[in-house]
């Protein structure tokens, strides 16, 4: 098999191709209710999840971010924390 054929076989989304996994950590989603960075990450995650051969996951066990409520189901692993003053005090440290 030539190098070209080998390269063609490893294209994500194609038969025999590899799956690219993209995982976001919870840091920004636990710190911002609304914000530019978290909104940007949600937009990027939503768009690249539509690409063949790409698996996107936002791992945020407990978050306060409102943008995560607006992205496709299945991308977020976790739940939105209830809105209480006690929880906000704990998150601030």
Buried (B, 14 or more C-beta within 10 A) or exposed (E): EEEEEEEEEEEEEEEEBEEEEBEBEBEBBBBBBEBEEBBEBBEEBBEEBEEEEBBBBBEBEBBBBBBBEEBEEEBBEBEBBEEEEEEEEEEEE
